[in-house]
């Protein structure tokens, strides 16, 4: 798209799961991309290096291995490039791990976001898109979750950090007039997905005959949203700069944990060995996105149902030779 040739986008967290899918799509669409990622060890950094391998060959891509807490280095990046738009995906992720290190989550997700907002303001960036999370809704009973809902008390430091980062975005938008879109993602899954999340863990353990942990009675539910749909929402937000909006991006089809396990069993053709555990205190009971606003403002709606998306994920998983030798999983395929 020729109209994008002179548009430069700074993507933080570009080497992660969502960031690498988005960066690939943006490069294919003709944007110039500045990628910022610290390649931390939350999971094996080699996975992130694999994610960005092809980008490094692209003439419109420039990568910086920088932590978003390092404002001096961030400042140099803004100084070196004429950036039109910031998409801020970088964060300490994971609800349960945040209980073990709440101060780190607060620093990265709040102070790091503040650093980027300060620089976006200083360098008069026209548009800022912030990746928030369905976790900000907490344990509320009212469903589906709507952007105007009063936010409940967060049940994890991760959720609290995302709530606070949203407030910072709102303050800057009000003060500066910068176009600001906050996208609340609902349980994103798909190829290259994070190895600490249920789709990956369950698939791996069912395939290899290891037990999976089921927290609670399996009635908790999640609004699993396929990665391609999330990327589509991000691109629509780029193309539709809004004064200040919070928008849910979710599948609008919550699925219980028991249904999710049954689906993976069906796709793999093998029963799960389930170890029952008490419900984790950091886990919310349900997530369920009202996507009326996304449809109206971005003309967006999800296109991938969970069975289709998980089949694509399992196909990718079985071909992911960066982790496993050939035939590690025997003759399984997701068409069983």
N, C-alpha and C positions, 0 to 999 in steps of 0.2 A: 504494500500500500504506500504509494509515493508520499501521501500526506504525512506519514510518520517518519520520513527519512531524517528530518531535522529535530525530532522530538527525543530528548534524552530523559530516561527514567532511572532513578536510583531505586534499586530493590534491595532492602535489607533481608537477610536470611535467604538469599537467592539459592544457596546450595542445599537447603533442606527439602523436605517432601513437597510442600505446596510451592515454595519458591522456585525450585528447579523446573517444575511443570510450567509455571507461569513464565519464567525466563525463556524457556524454549519457545513458547507460543509467541511471546513478544518479539523475539529475534526473528522468527519466521514471518512476523507481520511488518518488519521493517523498522522497528524502534532501535535506538541506541540504548544499551543497558549498562549501567554501572552497578556491579554486584558487590555487596558488602556482607561478609559472613566471617565469624571467628573460628569456624570449624572446631567447635568445642567437643568434649568427649561425652556428652550426654548419651550418645550412642556412637558406635564406631565411626570416627571421622573419615575412614576410607570409603564409606558409603557416600558421603557428601562429595568426596573427590571424584568418585565414579559419576555422580550426578552432573558435575560441571565439566567433565572431560571434553565433551564436544563443544561446549561454549567457548573454551579457551582458544579454539581455532577460528572463531568468528570475528570478522573485522569490526563489527559493531558492539563488541563486548569487552569490558574492562573489569577486572576483578581486584578487590582489595580484601586481604585477610585482616580484618580489623574488628575489635570488640566495640559495640555501640556505647560502652561506658567511657571509651577513650575519645573525649570531645576534641582534643587537639588534632588527632589523626582524622577524625570525621570532618573537622573544619578544613583541613587540607584538601579533602576530597571535594567538598563543596566549592572550595577556592579554585581547584584545578579544572572543574567541569561546569558548563552551563546547564544546570539541571532544571527541567521543566516540571517534574512531578516526582513525588516520593511515594513509594509503596512500602509501608513498614510492616514486614512479616516477622522479623527477627524477635525472638522471645525465648525465655526459659519455658519450655513446654512441659506438660504433664501435671495432672491434678495431684496424684498420690505422692510423687517425688517432692512436690512443693512443701509437704508437711515436714520433711526431713531437713530442708534448708530454706526456710521462709525468707531470711534476709537476702539471700542470693536472688530469689525470685523477685523480691521487691526492688532490689538495685537494678537488675537488668530490665525488668518489664516496666518499671515506673521511671527510674532515673534515666535509663537508656532511651525511652520514648521521649522524655523531656529534652534530652540532648538533641534529638533529631528535630523536635518541634522548634527549639530555639534556633537551630541552624536554618531550618526551612523559613522561619520568620526573618532572620538576619539576611538571608540571600534572596528574599522575596519570591520564594517558590509559589507557583500559581495554584497547585493542587496537592493535597495530602490524603492518602488512603491508608487507614489503619485497620489491621487485622485484629479484631476482638474475638470473643468466644461466647458460645451459649452458656458457659459456666457462670457468667455474670448474673444469670437469672436465679441461681440458687435452687432451693428446694420448694419453689412455689407450687401450689396445687392447680392454679388456673392454667388451662391449656386451650389452644396452643399459646406459646409465648409470643407476646406482641411487643414491639419496640418501645411502646409507651408504658409498659408495665413498670410499676414501682419495683426497683431491684431489691431482692431479699438480702438478708445477711449472707455474705459469701461463706461457703462451707470449706473453702481451702485457701491457702495463701495465693495460689495461682489465680483463682477467681477474684480475690481482693485486688491483686495487682492489675488485672485487666479492667476492673471497675475504675480504679484510680487513674489508669492511663487514658481511659475514655474521658474522664473529667478534664484532664490536661488538654486533650484534643478540643473539647468543647470550649474551654476558656480561650485557647488561641484563636479558634474560628471567630468567636465573639469579638475579640480584641482587634484582630488583624483583617478580618474579611476574607481570609484564605479559604478557598473551596476545600471542604473537609467532608470525607465520607468514612464512616465507621461501619465495617462489615462484621457482623457477628456470625462466625462459622459454626456449623453444627456437625460434630463428629465426622471429620473428613477421612475418607479411606480411598485406596486404589493402589495401582502399581507404584513402587518406590516408597510405600507407606512406612511410617515409623515402626521400628521393631518392638517398641514397648507397648504398642496398642493392640487391642483385642483381635482385629482381623488378622494381623501378622502372627501374634502369639498362638491363637487358636489353630490357624491353618498349619503352622509349623508343628505344633504338638500333636494334632490329630494325625497328620501325615506320618510322623515318626513314632506314633504309639505311646507318647508321653501323656501324662495327665494334664488337664487344663483346670484352672481354678475358677469356680463359679461362686461369686460373692453374693450372698443372699439366696432367695428362692428362685431366682431367674426371672422374676416378674418386672424388674427394672427395665426401662426402655430407652432407646437412643434413636435419634433422627439421623441415621447414617447418610452422608451426602458424598456423592462420587466426585473425585478430584476434577474431572473435566468440567463438571457443572460449576464447581467453585471457581475454576480459572475463567470460565465464561462470564461469571458474575463480576469478577475482578476487571476483566476487559471492558465489560459494559459500564462499570463504574469509571474507568479511565475515559471512555468516550462520552460520558454524561456527567461532567463536573457539576456537583451540587453545592449549594451554599453551605449547608451543614445538615447532614442526615445520618441517622443510624438505621442500618438495613440488615435484616436477617437473611442469611443464605443457608437454607436447609432443605431437606428432601420433602418435608411436610408429610412424612409417612413413618411415624415411629414404629420400631420393631423391638419386641421384648428380647431379653438375653437368651431365654430358652429357644425362641424362634430363630435367633441368629445362629446359635450353636447347631440347631437342626438343619438350617440351610447349608452350613459348611459341611456337615456330615453328608448331606444329599449330594453336594457338588463333588466331594472327594470320593464318596462311596465307601465311607469307613466311619464307624461309631467312635464318639469321643469317650475317653476315660475321664470322668468328671470328679474332681475333688471339691467338696462343698466347704465353703468358708463363710464366716459371718459377713454381713454387709459392711463394706469399708466406710468409715465415717466421712471420708472426703468425696464419696460418690453421691451424686444427686440421684433421686429416684427415677426421673424421666427428663427427656428433652424433646421438644416438639415445636417446630418453627411455624409461626404464622408468616407466610411469604406474600401477603397481599401487597405490601409496600414494594418489595422487590419486583413484583409483576408490574406495578403501576409506574414506578420511577425508572426502573432499568429495563423494563420489558423482558424480565428474566424469569425463567422457571426451570426446575431440574428436568433433565431428559432421561436420566439413567435410573432404572429401578434396582433394588438391592441385589436381586439374583443375577442380573446382567453384570452389575458392577463387581460383585464378588467372583463371578466366573472369570472376568478379566484380571482381577487381582491374583487369583489362584494360578491362572495361566502364566502370568508374569513371575510369580513366586517359583513355579516349577522350572522356569527357564533362567532363574537368577543364578547363573554359574559363578558369580563373584563370591558367593558364600559357600556353595556346595559343589562337590565334584559331580561329574556326570553319573546318572543312575543312582544318586544318593537316595532318592525316594522310590526306587524300584520302578514298577510300571504304572504308577498312579498317573492319572491325568484328570483334569476337571470335567471331562466329558463322561466319567464313570457314572 
